[in-house]
C-alpha cells in the first residue's frame, strides 16, 4: 500500500471517527440533566466544531487525492514516453533488418 493510499485511508478513518464522536456527544447531551436551552446551545457548538473539523479533513483528503492524481499523471506521461521510444527503436531496427535482408537477397 502506498503512502498516498495510507493517507487517504487515514483521512477516511479520522472523518468517520469525528462523525461518530459528534453523534455520541450529541446523544450524551440529550440525556444530560440540563435545561433545553443549554443542551441546544451545546449541541449547536459541538455541531459547528464537528462540521469545521470534517470540512478540514475533507479538504486535506481532497488535496491528497489531487496530489496522487498529478503524481500518477506524471508517471503515465513518463511511461508513455518510454514506450513510444521503445516502439520507435523497434520500428527502426525492423526497417534496418528488412533492408539488410533485401541487400542479402540481391547479392
C-alpha positions as CSV (number, residue, x, y, z in Angstrom):
1,X,0.0,0.0,0.0
2,X,1.5,3.4,-1.0
3,X,1.9,6.3,1.3
4,X,-0.9,8.2,-0.6
5,X,-3.3,5.3,0.0
6,X,-2.5,5.2,3.7
7,X,-3.1,9.0,3.9
8,X,-6.4,8.7,2.1
9,X,-7.5,5.7,4.3
10,X,-6.3,7.6,7.4
11,X,-8.4,10.6,6.4
12,X,-11.4,8.4,6.0
13,X,-10.9,6.8,9.4
14,X,-10.4,10.2,11.1
15,X,-13.5,11.7,9.4
16,X,-15.6,8.7,10.4
17,X,-14.3,8.9,14.0
18,X,-15.1,12.6,14.2
19,X,-18.6,12.0,12.8
20,X,-19.2,9.2,15.4
21,X,-17.8,11.4,18.2
22,X,-20.1,14.2,17.2
23,X,-23.2,11.9,17.2
24,X,-22.1,10.3,20.5
25,X,-21.6,13.7,22.1
26,X,-25.0,14.9,20.8
27,X,-26.7,11.9,22.3
28,X,-24.9,12.3,25.6
29,X,-26.0,15.9,25.8
30,X,-29.6,15.0,25.1
31,X,-29.7,12.7,28.1
32,X,-27.7,15.0,30.4
33,X,-29.6,16.8,33.2
34,X,-29.6,20.3,31.7
35,X,-32.2,22.8,30.5
36,X,-33.3,22.5,27.0
37,X,-31.6,25.8,26.0
38,X,-28.3,24.7,27.5
39,X,-28.5,21.4,25.6
40,X,-29.4,23.1,22.3
41,X,-26.6,25.6,22.7
42,X,-24.1,22.8,23.4
43,X,-25.3,20.7,20.5
44,X,-25.0,23.7,18.3
45,X,-21.5,24.4,19.4
46,X,-20.4,20.8,19.0
47,X,-22.1,20.5,15.6
48,X,-20.3,23.6,14.4
49,X,-17.0,22.3,15.7
50,X,-17.6,18.9,14.1
51,X,-18.6,20.4,10.8
52,X,-15.5,22.6,10.7
53,X,-13.2,19.6,11.5
54,X,-14.9,17.4,8.9
55,X,-14.5,20.2,6.3
56,X,-10.8,20.5,7.2
57,X,-10.2,16.7,6.9
58,X,-12.2,16.5,3.7
59,X,-10.1,19.4,2.2
60,X,-6.9,17.5,3.3
61,X,-8.2,14.3,1.7
62,X,-9.1,16.2,-1.5
63,X,-5.6,17.7,-1.6
64,X,-4.0,14.3,-1.2
65,X,-6.2,12.9,-3.9
66,X,-5.2,15.7,-6.3
67,X,-1.6,15.2,-5.5
68,X,-1.9,11.5,-6.1
69,X,-3.7,12.2,-9.4
70,X,-1.0,14.6,-10.5
71,X,1.8,12.2,-9.5
72,X,0.0,9.4,-11.4
73,X,-0.4,11.6,-14.4
74,X,3.3,12.4,-14.4
75,X,4.2,8.7,-14.2
76,X,1.8,7.8,-17.0
77,X,3.4,10.5,-19.2
78,X,6.9,9.3,-18.4
79,X,6.0,5.7,-19.2
80,X,4.2,6.7,-22.4
81,X,7.4,8.5,-23.5
82,X,9.5,5.4,-22.7
83,X,7.1,3.1,-24.5
84,X,7.0,5.5,-27.5
85,X,10.8,5.5,-27.6
86,X,10.9,1.7,-27.5
87,X,8.3,1.4,-30.3
88,X,10.3,3.8,-32.4
89,X,13.5,1.9,-31.8
90,X,11.8,-1.4,-32.6
91,X,10.4,0.1,-35.9
92,X,13.9,1.4,-36.8
93,X,15.5,-2.0,-36.0
94,X,12.9,-3.7,-38.1
95,X,13.5,-1.4,-41.0
96,X,17.2,-1.9,-40.8
97,X,16.8,-5.7,-40.7
98,X,14.4,-5.5,-43.7
99,X,16.9,-3.5,-45.7
100,X,19.7,-5.9,-44.7
101,X,17.6,-8.9,-45.9
102,X,16.8,-7.1,-49.1
103,X,20.5,-6.4,-49.7
104,X,21.4,-10.1,-49.0
105,X,18.8,-11.3,-51.4
106,X,20.2,-9.1,-54.2
107,X,23.7,-10.3,-53.7
